Structures are given as structure tokens and as C-alpha cells.
Amino acid sequence: MIRDQELYRIFSRRAALVAGGKLVLLAALSGRMYYLQVIEAERYRTLAEDNRINMRLLAPLRGVIFDRYGVEIAANQQNYRLVVVPERSPDIDQTLARVARFIALDERDRKRVKKVIRRKRGFVPVTIRENLDWREVAKIEVNTPDLPGVLIEVGQTRLYPFGEAAAHLLGYVGAVSESEITGEPLLQLPSFRIGKNGVEKARDKQLRGRGGRSEVEVNATGRVVRELSRKEGQPGDEIRLTIDMALQEFAFKRVGDQSAAVTVMDVRTGEVLALASAPAFDPNAFNKGITGGYWRQLMGDERAPLTNKSISGQYAPGSTFKMMVALAALEAGLVGPEHSVFCRGFVRLGRSRFHCWKRGGHGLVDMHAALQQSCDVYFYDLARRTGVNRFSAMAERFGLGAPPGIGLPGEKPGLMPTREWKLAVIGERWQGGETLVAGIGQGFTLATPLQLAVMAARIGNGGYQVRPRIFLDPPGERPQDLGAPTPGPGASLGISDGAMDVVRRGMFAVSNSPRGTAYRSRIREKRWRMAGKTGTSQVRRITLAERRRGIVKNEERPWKERDHALFVGYAPAHDPRLAISVVVEHGGGGSKAAAPIARDVMVEALRRGEEVESAAMGIGVGGAANRDGLGGALRKAALGGGADRHGGR
Amino acid sequence: MTLVQKLGQLNWGLVIVVTLIASVGFAMLYSAANGNIHPWASRQMARFGPALVMMIGLALVDIRIWLRNAYIIYLGALALLVAVEFVGAAGMGAQRWISLGPVNLQPSEVMKLALIIVLARYFHALPKGAVTKARYLIWPALLSAAPALLVLRQPDLGTAVMLLMIAGVLFFMAGVRLWTFGLAIGLGLVAIPIAWQFMKPYQKRRILTFLDPESDPLGAGYHILQSKIALGSGGLTGKGFLKGSQAHLNFLPEKQTDFIFTMLAEEFGLVGGIGLLALYSLVLVYGYFIALRAHSQFGRLLALGVTSAFFLYVFINIAMVMGLIPVVGVPLPLISYGGTSMVMLLVGFGLLLGVHVHRDLAVGRTGVVAGAD
């Protein structure tokens, strides 16, 4: 077997070679294993952890907003959402068809659900319907065995129990838009809502709270396997407003479907009790996802339901401005209160005629009568004597011409014109006639309803620098109940008592003497009597030709061309507590359209003040220590009759 | 020899090592199913039992029977390979198996053994010195190239390369001159750009991502990267049985088949990985021992062919999951879940054990008994 021996020799030699080669390869494998598992182990361990652990943010509960008496005016409501987990539902069409037997579900909804399902992974719940009511929840719960993969999830949505009544004031919340995204990780949450307007926007950071964190273990497809740790977030701060929600709602309803703004504030503390603007929108519709139809309706309404007229609407103040001119003239020492002017219905300046609202004229009027009857000719004379710069400066001392700083988005400054202003901004010289027009609060002069309320408050408190506010800060500060003694207002405006007295007596006469322009809307209750001033401001210039033909009555003009109706005032006249401003856009005359609203709202405000006061007194004797009891009673009193109207659930 | 004598001659050591490795496989399949015997471990065990009996049965078969029927076996395997073209089921973009009732048969697995047998027979029968002459190498080259080309058509690059490598080892062991291999490798290098033209995009992608797997962490490179993360994070001693986060959270692809080594190394660390390599090496040692003890060239070539094929499986699979070579879809022998692979491996070990049982048998050129011994 020579051949065999030789073959064997070759074979064994080569077998050794091949074995050696294999040994080298096995060593290579071991080396690689050592490299990966020992040298690089740390790096891969980190990568494995990154793979495995997912951080999830937990949205905090948004802070609740209360009114001055602790009534919830922006709350959180549990939102029952119907979802389906596709992978747990073997036949999605059949499941949806069954769901449709219990709740309304049209073909569009079904198509949308199926489209979303196709795009997502099988274990991601897909929303079928939001905001289920109790009956629907119960129906689904009972029939769960027939509905594989269908679940009810609970989320939180913002609820505004008073709807439209405080819509502008509170604003609304909505999904985070592209431009609002900052480094804040909470904003990345798809369900997160942020304040879009009003208090919700102004105090958004406070209301938001701090997000929690949940560490979950996920698998390669992103499915959560288990939760490793959980740190709950911190709910947003509660915010308390100076607003008396019941009064706010009363004012809103009193205005009806007119386009108007009603502002009520405390003349001493500046706390705003009502800041109503009408018409409004339904803020609840905004966070549920507004429909195209509703949006078009809002946008197309010429009464601008989306604008907060109280702070963003700028109107010529008209005759409500006359107090400023009177004060400017008196303080400059140019005239005394006895200064009289003969009104024959118009006055001539150069080649122009400036008319009084009363065609026949008022005859001989002094300052008191001019305020009482709102004689334009008298104030043309006063304006000419005083000069625009002087009375604009006086108006600025009373809060006009600059944003009041209430802390809401969209506050407008209004405008108090001066000669320098016109030259700088318009580039023309000031005309003499413009002084006359400005003297009756028309022309360039503009003010917001809130500014007018501040003006009325500063007159009402005897010339003190009160600032409007709607936030009861710092948190925990208790509202000044209307009946309780309040600290005095801020610094004096430095107006002489004599001058203030003249103006205040004039305003008292407006409402309480038979010749006053607001006499018909006076408050008959003696202890509540109001002092005020009506105003009617033209929206367009009346041409000479029109005047010859005879002025067309307001009611006969198109809505957009009718005059704005205004009223400012304070009450009780002998010991002022509250100031009010009412502006009715295109409402016609101030005495007819604005004064009655002001009277009704003021009476309600004063009535509620006394009611709350007596409720506090009644409980204060026995259970002052029980703050909850006190608060509860106040709240009941505030709600008028104790019916818990928004907490039906 | 009687049957009882033959059983006595059986290399029980190898049988035990094979069973040991398969048991490691059961444990890993149990873990791959998140600590559940179903669906993989149970079925793998149910297959292993009969296959082990069959292995022992084959070990008792006179190896001359294989020699005599070498060409019939080879042609049968070739026919299966051709058949897979027509009736094969596609998996991962390639036609790879034939469905025979409950069994999915992978003809390329059968061919590996058939090629070893037919080449062993050919070189066994060559006259003295013929192996150094080029013209005697044409026929075995054709025998090797035909199945490789068929497998390449499926397309299954990994198996084609494996077939050629097995053939190469047999050529080498038979005594073919070294320069011939140099020439073959040279020709192979020239063929690479040509072969590139014929590759399917997924194959090209696999090779490209092999070169830089982290360039595409969510696409084609994902598997390799996740496998490396799993291995690396296992560290020295591993995360513990059933505790491999990469495997159990499904970051690891195909953890019950091709990537099962990764799971083992994740859960048992470097210690476990090296331990398994040691077990495999033990099988190799047995293989070499049997090959060197065999008296016939056919037996030696058969034994070394089977051992080398086994080694190639181990090496390619482990090198692949560690990112040393492209992902080619080769199972880890005796451990990966899969019927054909398990059965064919045990058939191979049956042949190997058969060589051992019949190590002293004189084998004539064509399988006829060559004189009394």
C-alpha cells in the first residue's frame, strides 16, 4: 500500500495545515468577541440602554382659573375618547360597524379612522370619536365583549363653564403652532394645549405647570413593554381673577346681540369686576377643534366677535371726553366754573361751522349746564381757549392715550393727539378746527372702553391714580369684598378739589336732574344713585349738503354708519365705589343705547355687592374660623341663590 | 462486524458533544421565545430525537455503500436543485426550499453533503500521481461548479461560496498542487467585478453595508448594528439567561435562526461565547481524529469534508453576527432553529461516525472489496 502511505502523508500534512488555518480563524473569532464584549462593552451597553429606554413626558394639568368669589371659570374636564387598537381588532370594518350601532359614526369618520390605521403601527390606539357623553360611554362599556380592540381613554380638555360670557377675557387654548414651539419639551406633546388669547395666553406659563416623566421600556417596534419609573408632573398654578363672573355674565347678556363692551371696576382698588365684550365666540369650540363653518361665521361677522372690544376696540370718546376739557380749562386757570357761553346751535371758525348736537342751541350755558346737557358749543369755546395739548395732557393723567397695563394681550393705547404728534406722524400742521373737534372727543381722539372706565374711576375716587387690574396677585390674596373697608386709592393726580367738584356735580346732574342727558336712565334707588356722562361719537363726517337736507336719523342709516353710543359713570354718587363704561358700537345715541345698559349693570353690581357683604357678615359671626364655610357661602351668594350652575356633573 | 460490535465501535464522545451543543440550542430557543418552550424549542427537540437515531443508524452503514452510490446521490441532489428553480418557495427574496408535505427541504443543504461524497469518491479512485495533472481536475471542477452556479441563481451567495470552499478543502486534502489554488483564487478575483454585475440589489446592499454598517442604522445596516450592540452589551459574563434586552425586546433580528449566537453572547457574555466555541472545537478535534484514523482515502476525505463544512458553518455564522463578514444567512450548526439544517448536519455526523466505525475497512477504487484484509 505504497500509494496509500504516500496519500496519507500528504493528507496528514495538509490536514495539519487546514487545522492550523481553522485555528487562526477561531482565534480571530475569539479576538473579535473579546474586542466587542470587553473593550467596547461600555459603549454598546450605553447603546443598548438607549435602545431600550424611552422617556415619555406626562402633560401636567392646566391651572384652574377662578373668579373673585372662587367660582371656576376655566376648568379641566375629563374627555372620554373612544379609541381602537387595530392589532386587537381582527376585522376593523366589522368593529366600526358595531361601534356605529351605539354612537353616531358616519362614513367620513370610518374612512378617516381606517386611513390613520394604515399609517400607524398596529398597537397605537387610533381615536374614533372625542368627547363622548356619559350615555355613550355607558353603551360602549356594556358592549365591550362585542367590540374587540375598542377602548375608552380619559384625557383632559379645557372647559369654560360660562362659554361666551367670558370668552375674550379668558381667551382659549389650542394646539401648539409651529411658531410657538420653543425649547420647552412639553410643547412637543401632540395633545398639549397652550393659551392662545386672554388670560390663558397672558398667564400661560403659570397655568401650564411642569411636565412629569415616565421612563418606559420599549421594544424594537416602539411598543411599551413596561414602565420603569414615573414622576408625576406639577399641575399649573391656580389663578384668581378680580372678575365677578355672575356680573360679567349679567353684563354680557344685558347687551344682547349688540356689538358692545361693558367694563366695571372698583374706583379704589382698580379691581375689574366685569370686562365684557359682545358678541363673542364659544371658547369651548376652539379646544374641541373648531369647524370650518363656525370659523367662517366668526370671521364674516361685521360685529367682530373675535375681538376683545374692551381693550382692543378704540373709539372716539365723544362727549364722555368733555370732563377732561373742563378740568384742563379749570386747572389752567383760564376760566372759572361760572364761565358762560351762548349756544345758538353752532359756532363759526374761519369759513367752517361747528354744530352743536342740539339744532336750536342751548342758549346761555355755564359749565355745570354744559356738562349736564352736553353742550358742544360750550366745549368748542373751552377747547379753543385751552388748546389741544393741554386737554390731551389732562386726559393722559386720567389714563387715556396709553395702555392701561391690565396684563392681557392686545391692549390698545388709544390716542390723545397733540400738535407735535400730528406734525410728526401725519406730517401736517395742526388746524384750529381740529382743536374744536378734539374738544368734544372726536377727530383723532381715541380711547378704549377700559380706558374710559379708568377715567370714570379716577373722577369717581376724587382724582386718584387707580390702576385697573384683573389678577388677584400674589396668589392667596383675598378679594376686597365690596362691603368691606378698602385701602385708599393710589397717588393723587394733583387736581384741585374745586375743579373735581365742578365736574362731579356736572356728572351727577347728567343722570339725576331732569335736563340731564341720562336722566331717563337714572338709578332711582337713592343709596345707589349714579353720576355719569353720555357720549355719542360720529363714525363719519356729516357733509354740509347732508346737513342742509336734514340729518338722517341713526336708525335709518346702515348699521356701519350709525353713531357709537357711550356712557361712563360711577356709583354710588355720594360715596363712589364702582366705575362703569359702556360702549355700544353703532348703537346710536349714548343716552338711548348706552346709559340704560350702564344703569342695569351698575344696579346689579351694587345689589350683588350688598348681597355678598351681608352673606359674609352673617357667617362671620359664628364661623369666621371656618374659611371654607365662608368661601362656600360667598360662592353661593355670588352665584345668586345657591344653584351650582356649572357643576352639574 | 455485527451490529452490536459496530455499536461498540461508535464514537460515543462525539455523540455526546453533539447532543450537548444541541441542548445549548434548546436552551437558547427557549429564551428566544421569551422563556417559552413553544414554538421553537419544542419543535427543535422533536426533530432532534429522531435525527439522532437516524445519525446513529447511518453510522452503522458500510461507507462503501456511499462510495458506490456517490454519483446517484450527487445527481439526486442536483435534480433537487434544479427542481427548486421551478417549484421552490421564495424566502428573503430567494428561492431556497421545496415544500414536501410537512417538511421544507433545502436542496442546497443536501448538495453540500452530496458534493463531499462525490468528490471523495472521485479523488479516492484517482490513479497514483493523477491528482497533480491538470486534466484530471477538470471533472471534479465541473462537479463543484455546477451546483455552485445553480445555488447562485437562486440567488444564495453564501451557500455558493460555501460549496466552493468545501470543494476547495477536498481538492487541497487530495493533494492538488498549491499553485492550482493560486490560479483559482486569481481567476476568482478577476471574476468578482463580473459577478457584481449579476448580483441582485439586496446582495450588493448587503456587501456595501457590511463595509460600513453604521452608515444606515435604520436600514440595511440595522441588523448588524443591533447584533453588535447585543453582543457588546453582554460584556464578559452576560446579562443572564432570559435577560437579554436586545433579544427580548426584538431589537435583534431573526434571533431564533441566524442571529442566535448573538443572543447567547448577550445573555452569557464572552464566557458563554468562548464556551460554545470550545464545544465546537471539540467536534473539530473529533473530526480530525476520525479522519486521520481512517485507512481509506475515501473515509479520510469524507470525514474531513464533513468536519470542514461544519467548521465553515460555525465560522461564517459567528463572523457574520459579529460584523466581520457580510450577512449571508448561514445558520449556527446544531443551535439555530431549522429542520433541514439540523437533519443534514446529523446526516453528516452520521457519515463521520460511519467513517470511524469502518475506519479499518479496506476500500477498493469503486467500492468493491479490494482483497481480504
Interface residues (C-beta under 8 A of the other chain):
Chain A: R3 D4 E6 L7 Y8 I10 F11 S12 R14 A15 V18 A19 K22 L25 L26 A28 L29 S30 R32 M33 Y34 L36 Q37 V38 E40 A41 R43 Y44 R45 L47 A48 N51 R52 E217 V218 N219 A220 T221 V225
Chain B: K128 V169 F172 M173 G175 Q226 K228 I229 A230 L231 G232 S233 G234 G235 L236 S245 Q246 H248 L249 N250 F251 L252 A265 G269 L270 G273 I274 L277 S281 L284 Y288 A291 L292 H295 Q297 R300 L304 S308 F311 F315 I318 A319 M322 L324
